Amino acid sequence: MTSTLRRFRHLLAPAAGAVYLVLWIVAEAGRSGLADHVLVVSALAVAIGLANWMPSTALGLVVVVPLLQAFRLLHRPTDTTWPEYLAIAIVVGIVGAGRSDLLRWLAVPVLAVASVAAAWAMVVPTVADPDVWGLWVGSSTGTRTNLAFIALAIAGASGIGWAVGVAIGATWRIGLARVRVVEAERETEVTTGELHAEQERARIARDVHDSLAHSLAVVVSQAQGAAAIVVRDEHAARALQDIADVSRSALGDVRALVERIQGAGDDARHGLEDVPPLVEDMRELGMTASFEQHGAPSTMAPAVGSAVHRIVQESLTNVLKHQGRTATARVVLDWRGPGLGVVVTSTGGAPLVELDGAGSGIAGMQERARIAGGWLRAGTGDAEHEWVVTAWLPTVDAPAVAPMLEVAR
């Protein structure tokens, strides 16, 4: 349900703009003298439609259109078309529900300026066009009083729209954050079992290496030495050389088998291509998250790519839980060294959940990095409320550990 809403919520603003335009056409159908006013209403409908995708442009339109009307450069509202200024409340409400704090607060002065401009276009008469609000309602209180009243009324309605949008946006982001934490906890339970299984596979792999690879290395060494000594007996030398070749081949097979055992697990499910969506998920929650990649990507084993994905996922989940939705996170993948460097830096001091003791997240990430042939460190940074996770994982061309044959020796 949540993923469906996230997929289609970007269509809500265009749909609202279309409904706004259709309702105005239906309401004003049959009245004369409205041809010049179509441009105004269309511009306001476009502002509503762009409020989610291009909020700055939408805010600019709801200010520019009333200002042009106030200066009589666009057709001003009439006694039946003045409700068109409902678009101001709709636009600032949609922007208020957005994830940008800057634009959210920028909408407040925008609605104030737009309200004054709209009120001026409705209330202040000119010699050429005296048909204004006072005549529509039969008011005799004066232009200044009407101007202040209408400006406050439009600003009040727009302010209510903005507040409703802010509340809806905050509720959405909090709910999404809770869902994200629950999903992360559920996935942590699953991956904990997988990690234990990987640890057991790694232990078996080490045992196989220690018991078999060493013996095969000794056989290779002894057979090659004996073949060098037995130079007179051609058949014996050939047999010893065959033993050495077969043992060397078996040693390679053991190494490949151990690598497959260590690499079993998540490799078919997640990889490096799934890292940017993790950062985008954090942005959806309101977090200021960025993703950077330096250097040319190298070939990486699927199991190692899965480990990178899990490390970044756990790091960002910890940022969300312990530093809050307003935290700043930066994910960097650096391919410029011998292997892949992973750095996740975050700052924030508004925890989403209360700490109830030391967790197992860092230990799990360290074990996952170790199984993949790399390492991981995590700790506080230089700035206040800063946390830094640094990891290194091997690529195909970067040796993480010494070759098995050399270890066997």
N, C-alpha and C positions, 0 to 999 in steps of 0.2 A: 504494500500500500504506500509506504513512504517513498520507495523508488519510483512508483508511478506518479505521485505528486511532484517529485523533483523533476521528472522528465517533462511534465506538461505545464508546470507552473509558469514557465516563460511565455506561454501562450495566453495567459490571463490578461495581461495588459493590452495586447492587440485585440483580443476579444472585447474588452471593455471599451476600447476606442471605437470598434465597429458598432457595438450596441448603442453607444452615445450618439453616433452619427445617425443611425437608423431611427432612434427615438426622436431626435430633433426633426428629421424629415417627416416622420409620421405626424408629429405634433403641429408642424407648420404647413403641412400639405394644404393647398388650396388658397393660402393667403398670398396677396400680391406684394410686389416690391421686395421679394426675398432673394432675388438672383445675386445681388451684390453681397449678400450676407453669407452665401455658401462658402466663399473663400475663408471667412473668419471661422466658421464652425468646422470646416475641414482641417484648418490649421490646429485648432484645439483638439480635434479627434486624433490627428497625427501625434500631438504632444502626449496624449494618453497612451497611444500605441507604443511610443518610444520610451515611456517612463521606466521600463524595466531594462531594456537593452542599452539605451542611450539616455540615462537620467539627466545629464548635464544639458543636452539639447532640449529635452522635454521641459526642464525648468526655465530655460531661456525662452521657449515659445510662449509659456503661460505669462511671462512678463512682457515680452515684445508685443504680442497681439493686443492686450489691453492698452499698452502705451500708445500704439499706433491708432487705436480707436480714440483714445483721449485727445490726441492731436488731430483727429478727424482725417487721418491718412487711410484708415480702413472704415468700412461701414460700421457705425456705432450700434449698440443694441436698441431694440424697440420695446414697446410695452409687453410684447409676447416672447421676445427672444432673449431677454436678459438672463433667464436661468442657464444660458450657455456657460456662465462663469462657474457653474458646478464643476467644470473641467479643472479649475485650479485646485479644488479640494481633492479630486480624484488623483491628479498628478502628484501632489505633495504626499498623499497617502501612500501611493505606490512607492515613491522614492523613500518615504519614511520606513517602509517595510523592507527596503533593500539592506544589503550587508555593508555598505560604505558609511562609516560614521561621519566622514566629512560632508558628503552629500546630504545625509540625513539632517544634519544641523544647518546646512546651507539652505535647505528648503524653508526654514522659518523666516529669514529675511526676504526670501523670494516671495512667499505667500503674502507678506506684509506689503511689499512694493506692488505686487500684482493686484491686491485688494484695493489699494488706494487708486491705482490707475483705472481699474474697472469701475470703482465708484465715481471717479471723475468723468469717465465716459458716459455714465448713466445719469448723473445729477447736474453737471455744469452745462448750462445752455450757451448758445452763441446766437448772434443776430440772424445768421442764415438758418440755424437749426435750433429753435427753442423747445422742441418736443422732448422733454426729459422727465425724470422720475416725479417731480413735483406735479406735473400735469397728469401723469398716469394715475396717481393715487389721490389727486386733489389736495395735496399738502400745501399749507401756507406758512410753514415754519421757517422757510428761508433756505437758500442754497447751502450755506455753511453747515447748518444743522443736518440737513439731508445728507450732505457729503460725509460728515463724521459718522452718522448713523449707518449709512450703507457700507462705508469702508469697514466699520467695526463688525457689521453683520457678515460681510463676505469673509473678513479675516477670522471671525469666530467659527464660521462653518468650515473654512479651510483648516483652521487649527484643530478642530475636532477630527476632520479627515486625517490630518497628519498624525495625531495622537493614536487614532485607531490603527493606522498603518504601522506605527512604531510598535504598538502592543502586539499586533498580529505577527510582525517580523520577529520580535523578541521571543514570542511563544513558539514560533516555528523553529527558530534556531536552538532554543533550549530543548524542545522535544527531539529535534534531530540529534543534538549532542547526547541526550540520554539514550536514544536508540543506538547511536554509534558506540557508546560505552558498553551497553548491554551486549551488542554484537561482538565487541572486542573481548569482553569477558567470556562470552560463550566460545568464541574462537580460541581464546587462550586456553580454555579447558581442553578443547580438542587438540590444539597444537602441543599442549603439555604431554599428552599421551603419545603423540607422534614423536616428540622430542625424546621421551624416554625410550621409545622403540629405536630411534636413531642412535641414542647413546649405547643401547645394547648391540646394535649392528656394528657400531664403531668399535666396541670392545671385542666383538667376535672378529672383526677385521684385523685388529691389532694382534689378537691371539693367533690368527691364521698366519699373519706376517711373521710373528716372532718364532713360531714353531716350524713353519714350512719354508718360508723364504730364506731363512738363515741356512737351513739344511741344504736347500737347492744351491745356494751360493757356494757352500762348501764343496758339494759334488762337482759343480762347474770348475772350481779352482783346482780340486784334486785331479779331475779328469784331464784338464789342460796340462797340468804339471806332469802327469804320467805319460801323456801323449808326447810331450817334449823329450822325455827320457827314453821311451821305447822307440828308438829310431830304426832299429834293425828289423824288428818284427812289424812288417807292413800291416798285417791283419789286426794285430793288437792295437797299433796306433790308430787305425781307422775306427775300430770299435770304441776306443776311448774318446776319439773326436766326436763320434756319433752320440756318445753319452753326454759329452759337454754340450753339444748342440741341442739335444732333446731337453736337457736340464735347463739350459738358458731359455728355451721356448716355454717350458713349464713355468719358469720364474716370471716371464712376461705375462703368462695367463693368470698367475696368482695375483700379480699387481693389478691387472684389469679387473679381476673378480673383486678384489678388495675395494677398488674405486667404485664399482657398481654397487657394492654393499653399502658403502658410505654415502653414496649419492641417491639411494632410494628414498621415496617419500613424496615431497610436495612438488617435484620438478615439473610435473605435467599440469599443475594448477596455476601457479603464479610465477612471475619472473620479472626481469627488469622493466619490461614494457608496462607493468602494472604499478610502477612507482609514481609517475606523474598523476594518475587518477587519485592516489592517496592524498597528495598535496591539494588537489582540487576539492576533495571531500572536506578538508580542513577549511578551505576558503568558504565553502558553502555554510559552514557553521559560524562564520564571522571572524575566523582567525586570519591574521595577516601572514599568509604562508607563501613561500617562494621556492622554486625548484631551479637549480643550476647544474649544468653539466660542462665539464672542462676536458679538453683533449678528445682524441678520436676513440670511440668505443672499441674495445677488443673482444675477442671471442671468450665467452665464459661458459663453463659447464652449467647445465640446467639446474643442478642442485645448488650451485653457488649463487646463481641468479635468484633462486627461490629464497636463499638465506638473506640476500640483500633486501628483497621485498619484505620479508618478515621483520628484519631489523628496523627498516624505515617505518613499517606499520606500527610496531611496538613503541618506537620512539615517539611518533606523532600521537599515539594514543596516550602515552604518559604525559605529553605536553598538555593534551586536552584535559586529562584528569587532574593533574597536579599544578598546572599553570593557568588553566581556564580558557574560555572561548575567545577572550580578547588578547591572548598571547601572540607573540610574533615568532614564527618558526622559519628556518631556512635549511633546506635539504640540498646538499652538494654531492655530486658524484664526480670524482676526479680520476681520469684515466691517464694522466700524464706521467705517473710513476710506474714502477714494476708491479702491476696489479691495479686493483680498484680501491681508491680511498673513498670512504663514506663519512660525511660529517653532517650531523643534525644539530643545529644550534637553535636555542629557544630562550625567550625571555618572557616573564609574566609572573604575576603574584596574586592571581585570583583563582585558587583551586576550585575545580568543579565538584570534587568529592573530598570528604575528609580522610586524612591518612589514618589508617588503623594498624600501623606497624610496617615493618620492612616488607616489601613485596618481592616477587621472584622474577620480575620483568627483566632487570639488568642481568641477573645470573643466567636467565634463559637466553638472552641475546648473546652473552659471552660464550655460552656453550654451543649455540648455533654457529657462531663465527668460528669457534675452535674446530667443530666437526667439518666445516667447509674448508679448513686449512688456513684460516686467518686468525685475527684477534680483534678484540673490542674493549674500549675503555669508556667510562662514563663518569662525569663529575661536574662540579660547579665551575662556571667560567669566571672571567675577570670582572664582568659587569654585575650589578645587583640583580638578583633573581634570574641569573643566566644559568642554563644547563647545557652541557655539550656532550654529545655522543660521537666518538670517533672510532671507526673500524677500518680494517684493511682485509681485503679478500683477494685470493689469487685469480688471475685469468689463465687461459690455457697456456700462454707463452711465458707466464711468470711463475717460477717454481715457488710454491708455498713452503714445502719442506724438501729435505734431501731425497733424491730418488731412492726407491726401496732397495735396490741392489747395494747402494752405498751404505744405507742404514744397516743392512744385513752384515756388511763387513765390520 
